[in-house]
C-alpha cells in the first residue's frame, strides 16, 4: 500500500514556507505536487526578534509560556503554514482523506547539541502549534522530529542523510554511486552515500556551517534586500585573501571557543553562534569586495568539509546540489572551480585541498538534483514528508553515524484534528503496530527536548 504525506519546511532564512505532497510506495518516492508561500515581511521581522529574545532569556522554554508576543507570532506562522497546505491540496486536486499526515519540522529558534554543549546539557528548540495546523487543514500532523534524537544522545541534526539514502538507493540502480547530497540553506549540510574499500556501505552526514547566512545578512544590512539575487552585487567584487582567512578562523566559533570548521563529525551548527561584525568588515573592505569574499567563503568551506570523508571511504564522484545558495551563480561557479583545482586557496589549506582532489574520479560532476528527477527546491520539505512516513512505519530516521545518537532512532509525535471523524493515519498506525510507540500527549507549543528536558524525564521517572 502506498502512503501519501505532506512535508513542510520553513528554514532559518525565514523567507518562505515550502510544501510537497509525496507518495511512498515500497521504496519508490514520487512528488505529486508542490507549493510555496513567501513569508510576509512583518513575520520575518517578528521571528528574528523572537529568536533574539529567546537567546536573551537563556533559551528557557518558560519564557514562551503566557507570552503574548510569542503567541501572536506562532499563530501567524501557523496560519501561513496552513494556507500553504490548503493551497497545495487545492492545486493538486487530491482528496485530503488520502493524505496520511503532514510532516512538520516547526521553526528552529535555538540549537545546542552535544558537539557544542560540551559538558553542559544539550537541547534544541523548535516552535510549532500542531493542533492548530491539524484543525485548519483537517489533516493529522506528525512533528517534533529532533527531540527523540537529542534524547538518545544525538545531535538532532542533520536529518537529511536518511532521506538522501532513500533517494540514493534509486540512483544506485541507475549506476550513480557513490554520491554526495549538498544542501545550501542558511546553514549548509552534506550527506555522503558511499562504501569503504572493503565494500561496506556507508551513510554519514554533517553540517558544513554557515552558507546563505552571512551573504544574506550583509545584503540586508547594506541594501535592505533579502539576498544577492543572481549575484547582482557579488560578481562586481574581488576575493580578498586576508578577509577569507579571517572568515575561516572567526566566523563560526563554538561556545567552547573552538573553530567549527575544524571540528570532526558528527556535528551540527546553529546561526545563534555565527559571529561576524559585518558592519566593520564592510567599512574596511567595501561592500562588494566583502560580499564577493563571503560568497566565496560559502563554497570554500563546503569544499573544505570533504576533508572529513574518511580515507577508507570512496570519495563521491557525483555531487547533487540543492538549496537556495547554489542558485547564486557566483557560489555555484566557485564550488565547481574548487572541485577542479581552481580558485583562491589559503596557504595552510593548499596541501589539504590537493589531497581532497586526488581522491576524485575522472567522472566527477556537481549538478542540481533536478537532473535526476528530485526537485532541489523541495528537497528539505520532502525530508519531513519522508520522516512522517517513517514514523508511521516505525523506521529509524537517525543513526549513530549521522547524528551520533546511541542507537537508531525513530522520531516524531502526532496530533489529530479535533473532529469526530476517523483518519487514515489512525488505521495506518494500527496496521503497522506503531500506535503505542508514538506519544501524542505533549501539549506545549515547543518541542520536548527544549532546555531543561532532562529534568522533565527525571520527574516522570
C-alpha positions as CSV (number, residue, x, y, z in Angstrom):
1,X,0.0,0.0,0.0
2,X,1.3,3.4,-0.9
3,X,1.3,6.2,1.7
4,X,0.9,9.9,0.8
5,X,2.3,12.6,3.2
6,X,2.9,16.3,3.0
7,X,6.3,17.7,4.1
8,X,6.7,21.2,5.4
9,X,9.9,23.2,5.7
10,X,10.5,26.7,7.0
11,X,14.2,27.3,7.3
12,X,16.4,29.7,9.1
13,X,16.3,32.1,6.2
14,X,12.7,32.9,7.2
15,X,11.8,33.6,3.6
16,X,9.1,31.1,2.7
17,X,7.0,28.0,3.5
18,X,7.8,25.1,1.2
19,X,5.3,22.2,1.0
20,X,5.5,19.0,-1.0
21,X,3.0,16.2,-1.4
22,X,4.9,12.9,-1.8
23,X,3.9,9.3,-2.4
24,X,5.9,6.5,-0.8
25,X,5.4,3.0,-2.3
26,X,7.8,0.2,-1.4
27,X,11.0,2.2,-1.9
28,X,9.6,4.4,-4.6
29,X,9.5,8.1,-3.9
30,X,7.3,10.4,-6.1
31,X,6.4,14.0,-5.7
32,X,2.8,14.6,-6.6
33,X,2.6,18.4,-6.1
34,X,4.5,21.3,-4.6
35,X,3.6,24.8,-3.3
36,X,5.4,27.7,-1.8
37,X,4.2,30.8,0.0
38,X,6.6,33.7,0.9
39,X,6.8,35.0,4.4
40,X,5.2,38.4,5.0
41,X,8.0,40.9,5.8
42,X,6.4,41.5,9.2
43,X,6.6,37.8,10.1
44,X,10.2,37.6,9.1
45,X,11.0,40.6,11.3
46,X,9.0,39.2,14.2
47,X,10.6,35.8,14.0
48,X,14.1,37.4,14.1
49,X,13.1,39.5,17.1
50,X,11.6,36.4,18.8
51,X,14.8,34.4,18.3
52,X,16.8,37.3,19.7
53,X,14.5,37.5,22.8
54,X,14.7,33.7,23.3
55,X,18.5,33.9,23.3
56,X,18.4,36.8,25.7
57,X,16.3,34.8,28.1
58,X,18.8,31.9,28.1
59,X,16.6,29.8,25.8
60,X,14.4,28.8,28.7
61,X,11.0,27.5,27.4
62,X,9.3,29.1,30.4
63,X,9.9,32.4,28.6
64,X,7.4,31.3,26.0
65,X,4.6,30.4,28.5
66,X,1.9,33.0,28.6
67,X,3.9,35.3,26.3
68,X,1.5,37.3,24.1
69,X,4.2,38.3,21.6
70,X,5.2,34.6,21.1
71,X,1.5,33.6,20.9
72,X,0.8,36.2,18.2
73,X,3.9,35.2,16.1
74,X,3.1,31.5,16.4
75,X,-0.5,32.0,15.4
76,X,0.5,34.0,12.3
77,X,3.2,31.5,11.4
78,X,0.8,28.5,11.7
79,X,-1.8,30.3,9.7
80,X,0.7,30.8,6.9
81,X,1.7,27.1,7.0
82,X,-1.9,26.0,7.0
83,X,-2.6,28.3,4.0
84,X,0.3,26.7,2.1
85,X,-1.0,23.2,2.8
86,X,-4.6,24.1,1.8
87,X,-3.4,25.7,-1.4
88,X,-1.2,22.7,-2.2
89,X,-4.1,20.3,-1.8
90,X,-6.4,22.6,-3.9
91,X,-3.8,22.8,-6.7
92,X,-3.2,19.0,-6.7
93,X,-7.0,18.3,-6.6
94,X,-6.3,15.5,-4.1
95,X,-8.9,14.4,-1.5
96,X,-7.4,15.2,1.9
97,X,-8.7,11.9,3.2
98,X,-6.0,10.2,1.1
99,X,-3.2,12.1,2.9
100,X,-1.9,10.2,6.0
101,X,-0.2,13.1,7.7
102,X,1.6,16.4,7.5
103,X,5.3,16.1,8.5
104,X,6.1,19.5,10.1
105,X,9.5,20.5,11.4
106,X,8.4,23.7,13.0
107,X,10.7,26.8,13.3
108,X,14.1,26.4,15.0
109,X,14.8,29.1,17.5
110,X,17.9,27.6,19.2
111,X,20.0,24.5,18.8
112,X,22.6,23.4,21.4
113,X,23.7,19.9,20.5
114,X,26.3,17.8,22.3
115,X,29.1,18.9,19.9
116,X,28.5,22.5,21.0
117,X,27.3,21.9,24.6
118,X,30.5,20.1,25.7
119,X,29.9,19.2,29.4
120,X,26.6,21.2,29.5
121,X,23.2,19.6,29.0
122,X,22.3,19.7,25.3
123,X,18.9,20.8,24.0
124,X,17.1,22.0,20.9
125,X,14.2,24.4,20.5
126,X,11.6,24.4,17.7
127,X,8.3,26.2,18.0
128,X,5.1,24.8,16.5
129,X,1.3,24.7,17.1
130,X,0.5,21.3,15.5
131,X,-3.1,21.2,16.9
132,X,-4.0,24.5,15.2
133,X,-2.4,23.3,12.0
134,X,-4.3,20.0,12.1
135,X,-7.6,21.8,12.8
136,X,-7.0,24.3,10.0
137,X,-6.1,21.7,7.4
138,X,-8.2,18.8,8.6
139,X,-5.1,16.5,8.3
140,X,-3.2,14.8,11.1
141,X,0.2,16.3,11.9
142,X,3.4,14.5,12.8
143,X,6.0,16.8,14.3
144,X,8.9,17.3,16.8
145,X,11.4,15.2,14.9
146,X,14.6,16.4,16.6
147,X,13.7,15.7,20.2
148,X,14.0,11.9,20.1
149,X,17.5,12.0,18.6
150,X,18.7,14.6,21.2
151,X,17.2,12.5,24.0
152,X,19.1,9.5,22.6
153,X,22.4,11.3,22.7
154,X,22.4,12.6,19.2
155,X,23.0,16.0,17.6
156,X,19.4,16.3,16.5
157,X,20.8,17.0,13.1
158,X,21.3,16.6,10.3
159,X,18.1,14.9,9.4
160,X,18.8,14.8,5.6
161,X,21.0,11.7,5.5
162,X,18.3,9.0,5.7
163,X,16.1,10.7,3.2
164,X,19.1,11.1,0.9
165,X,19.9,7.4,1.4
166,X,16.4,6.5,0.3
167,X,17.0,8.6,-2.9
168,X,20.4,7.1,-3.3
169,X,19.0,3.6,-3.4
170,X,17.1,4.5,-6.5
171,X,20.1,6.3,-8.1
172,X,22.4,3.3,-7.5
173,X,20.1,1.2,-9.7
174,X,20.9,3.8,-12.4
175,X,24.7,3.4,-11.9
176,X,25.1,6.7,-9.9
177,X,27.3,5.8,-6.9
178,X,28.8,6.9,-4.7
179,X,27.0,10.2,-4.3
180,X,27.0,13.3,-2.1
181,X,23.9,15.4,-1.3
182,X,24.9,19.0,-0.9
183,X,22.3,21.4,0.8
184,X,23.0,25.1,0.6
185,X,20.5,26.7,3.0
186,X,21.1,29.3,5.7
187,X,23.3,26.5,7.1
188,X,24.9,24.0,4.7
189,X,24.9,20.3,5.2
190,X,26.3,17.3,3.3
191,X,25.3,13.6,3.2
192,X,27.8,11.0,1.9
193,X,26.4,7.8,0.5
194,X,29.3,5.5,-0.3
195,X,31.2,2.4,0.6
196,X,34.5,1.5,2.2
197,X,37.4,0.0,0.4
198,X,36.2,-3.4,1.6
199,X,32.7,-2.7,0.2
200,X,30.9,-1.9,3.4
201,X,28.0,0.5,2.9
202,X,28.5,4.0,4.4
203,X,26.0,6.7,5.1
204,X,27.1,9.8,7.0
205,X,26.2,13.4,7.1
206,X,27.0,16.6,9.0
207,X,26.5,20.4,8.9
208,X,29.1,22.3,7.0
209,X,28.5,25.6,8.7
210,X,27.0,29.0,7.6
211,X,26.2,29.2,3.9
212,X,23.5,31.8,3.0
213,X,23.6,33.2,6.5
214,X,26.3,35.9,6.1
215,X,25.7,36.9,2.4
216,X,22.0,37.4,3.2
217,X,22.8,39.4,6.3
218,X,25.3,41.6,4.6
219,X,22.9,42.4,1.7
220,X,20.1,43.1,4.2
221,X,22.5,45.5,6.1
222,X,23.8,47.3,3.0
223,X,20.9,47.2,0.6
224,X,17.8,46.3,2.6
225,X,17.3,43.4,0.2
226,X,16.7,39.7,1.2
227,X,19.6,38.2,-0.8
228,X,22.1,38.8,-3.6
229,X,19.8,37.7,-6.3
230,X,21.7,36.3,-9.3
231,X,24.9,37.6,-7.7
232,X,24.0,41.1,-8.8
233,X,26.4,42.7,-6.3
234,X,28.8,39.8,-5.5
235,X,30.0,39.4,-9.1
236,X,31.2,43.0,-9.1
237,X,33.6,42.4,-6.2
238,X,37.0,40.8,-5.7
239,X,38.0,37.9,-3.4
240,X,40.2,39.3,-0.5
241,X,42.5,36.5,0.8
242,X,43.1,38.3,4.2
243,X,39.3,38.5,4.7
244,X,38.9,34.9,3.7
245,X,41.5,33.9,6.3
246,X,39.6,36.0,8.9
247,X,36.3,34.4,8.0
248,X,37.7,30.8,8.2
249,X,39.1,31.4,11.6
250,X,36.4,33.5,13.2
251,X,33.1,33.2,11.5
252,X,31.8,30.1,13.4
253,X,33.2,29.8,16.9
254,X,31.5,27.3,19.3
255,X,30.7,28.1,22.9
256,X,33.9,26.3,23.8
257,X,35.8,28.8,21.6
258,X,36.6,26.1,19.0
259,X,36.6,26.7,15.3
260,X,33.5,24.8,14.0
261,X,35.1,24.2,10.6
262,X,37.9,22.1,12.2
263,X,35.5,20.1,14.3
264,X,35.1,16.4,13.2
265,X,31.7,15.0,12.5
266,X,29.2,14.2,13.8
267,X,28.4,17.8,14.2
268,X,25.6,20.3,13.8
269,X,25.5,24.1,13.9
270,X,23.1,26.9,14.6
271,X,23.0,30.6,13.5
272,X,23.0,31.8,17.1
273,X,26.7,31.3,17.2
274,X,27.7,32.5,13.7
275,X,29.6,35.7,14.7
276,X,30.9,38.4,12.4
277,X,30.9,42.2,12.6
278,X,29.6,42.7,9.1
279,X,29.4,46.4,9.6
280,X,33.1,46.7,10.4
281,X,34.0,44.3,7.6
282,X,32.1,46.3,5.1
283,X,33.6,49.5,6.2
284,X,37.1,48.1,5.9
285,X,36.9,46.1,2.6
286,X,33.9,47.8,0.9
287,X,30.5,46.2,0.3
288,X,31.1,44.5,-3.0
289,X,34.5,43.0,-2.1
290,X,33.2,41.9,1.3
291,X,30.2,40.2,-0.3
292,X,32.3,38.6,-3.0
293,X,34.6,37.1,-0.4
294,X,31.8,36.0,1.9
295,X,30.1,34.2,-1.0
296,X,33.3,32.5,-2.0
297,X,33.7,31.5,1.7
298,X,30.4,29.6,1.4
299,X,31.7,27.4,-1.4
300,X,35.2,27.3,0.2
301,X,34.0,25.8,3.4
302,X,31.8,23.3,1.6
303,X,34.8,22.0,-0.3
304,X,36.9,22.0,2.9
305,X,34.4,19.8,4.6
306,X,35.3,17.0,2.2
307,X,38.4,16.5,4.2
308,X,36.2,14.7,6.8
309,X,35.4,11.9,4.4
310,X,37.4,9.1,5.9
311,X,40.4,7.8,3.9
312,X,38.9,4.3,3.7
313,X,35.6,5.6,2.2
314,X,35.3,6.1,-1.5
315,X,35.0,9.8,-2.3
316,X,31.8,10.6,-4.1
317,X,32.1,11.4,-7.8
318,X,28.6,12.8,-8.1
319,X,27.6,15.9,-6.0
320,X,23.9,16.6,-6.1
321,X,23.2,20.2,-5.3
322,X,20.0,21.6,-3.8
323,X,19.0,24.6,-1.6
324,X,18.8,28.3,-2.5
325,X,22.5,29.0,-2.0
326,X,23.5,27.1,-5.2
327,X,21.2,29.4,-7.2
328,X,23.7,32.1,-6.7
329,X,25.9,31.7,-9.9
330,X,29.0,33.1,-8.2
331,X,28.9,30.5,-5.4
332,X,27.9,27.7,-7.8
333,X,30.9,28.6,-10.1
334,X,33.2,28.9,-7.1
335,X,32.4,25.3,-5.9
336,X,32.8,24.0,-9.4
337,X,36.2,25.7,-9.7
338,X,37.4,24.3,-6.3
339,X,36.4,20.8,-7.3
340,X,38.6,21.2,-10.4
341,X,41.6,22.7,-8.8
342,X,40.9,26.4,-9.4
343,X,40.3,29.3,-7.2
344,X,41.9,31.1,-4.2
345,X,43.2,28.7,-1.6
346,X,44.8,29.8,1.7
347,X,48.4,28.7,2.1
348,X,47.7,26.4,5.0
349,X,45.0,24.6,3.0
350,X,46.9,24.0,-0.2
351,X,48.1,20.5,0.6
352,X,44.7,19.6,2.1
353,X,42.8,20.7,-0.9
354,X,45.2,18.9,-3.2
355,X,44.7,15.7,-1.2
356,X,40.9,16.0,-1.5
357,X,41.1,16.5,-5.2
358,X,43.4,13.5,-5.6
359,X,40.6,11.3,-4.4
360,X,38.1,12.3,-7.1
361,X,37.4,10.0,-10.1
362,X,37.6,11.1,-13.8
363,X,33.8,11.2,-13.9
364,X,33.4,14.0,-11.3
365,X,30.3,16.1,-11.6
366,X,28.4,18.6,-9.5
367,X,24.8,19.0,-10.8
368,X,21.5,20.1,-9.4
369,X,19.5,17.2,-8.1
370,X,16.7,18.0,-10.5
371,X,18.8,16.4,-13.3
372,X,17.9,13.0,-11.7
373,X,14.3,13.7,-11.0
374,X,14.3,15.1,-7.5
375,X,13.3,18.7,-7.1
376,X,16.1,20.5,-5.2
377,X,13.7,23.3,-4.3
378,X,11.6,20.9,-2.2
379,X,14.4,18.5,-1.0
380,X,14.2,19.8,2.6
381,X,10.4,19.8,2.7
382,X,10.4,16.2,1.3
383,X,12.7,15.2,4.2
384,X,9.7,15.8,6.6
385,X,7.3,14.0,4.3
386,X,9.7,11.1,4.5
387,X,10.0,11.4,8.3
388,X,6.3,11.3,8.7
389,X,6.1,8.2,6.5
390,X,8.9,6.5,8.5
391,X,7.2,7.5,11.8
392,X,4.1,5.7,10.6
393,X,6.0,2.6,9.7
394,X,8.3,2.8,12.8
395,X,11.5,3.1,10.7
396,X,14.5,4.8,12.3
397,X,15.5,8.1,10.7
398,X,18.7,9.0,12.5
399,X,21.7,6.7,13.1
400,X,24.9,6.8,15.2
401,X,27.0,7.5,12.0
402,X,24.9,10.6,11.0
403,X,23.9,12.3,14.3
404,X,25.9,10.5,16.9
405,X,22.8,9.0,18.6
406,X,23.4,6.0,20.8
407,X,21.1,3.7,18.7
408,X,19.0,4.1,15.5
409,X,16.2,6.4,16.4
410,X,12.5,6.6,15.4
411,X,11.3,10.2,15.7
412,X,8.2,12.2,16.0
413,X,4.8,12.5,17.8
414,X,1.4,13.3,16.3
415,X,-2.0,15.0,16.8
416,X,-5.3,14.5,15.1
417,X,-7.7,17.3,14.1
418,X,-10.3,17.9,16.8
419,X,-13.3,16.5,15.0
420,X,-15.4,13.3,15.3
421,X,-14.1,12.0,12.0
422,X,-11.8,9.0,11.6
423,X,-8.5,9.5,9.8
424,X,-6.3,7.3,7.6
425,X,-3.4,7.9,10.0
426,X,-5.1,6.0,12.8
427,X,-5.7,2.9,10.7
428,X,-2.1,3.0,9.4
429,X,-0.7,3.2,12.9
430,X,-2.7,0.2,13.9
431,X,-1.7,-1.7,10.7
432,X,2.0,-1.1,11.4
433,X,1.6,-1.7,15.1
434,X,3.0,1.7,15.9
435,X,0.1,3.2,17.9
436,X,1.8,2.6,21.2
437,X,5.2,3.8,20.1
438,X,4.1,7.4,19.5
439,X,3.5,9.7,22.4
440,X,0.8,12.2,21.4
441,X,0.0,13.8,24.8
442,X,2.5,16.7,24.5
443,X,0.6,19.9,24.6
444,X,3.3,22.5,24.6
445,X,3.9,24.9,21.7
446,X,7.5,23.9,21.6
447,X,9.4,20.6,21.3
448,X,10.0,18.0,24.0
449,X,13.9,18.4,24.0
450,X,13.8,22.1,24.8
451,X,16.2,23.3,27.5
452,X,15.7,21.5,30.8
453,X,14.2,18.4,29.2
454,X,16.4,16.2,31.4
455,X,14.6,17.5,34.5
456,X,11.2,16.5,33.0
457,X,12.4,13.0,32.4
458,X,13.7,12.8,36.0
459,X,10.4,13.9,37.3
460,X,8.5,11.4,35.2
461,X,10.6,8.6,36.5
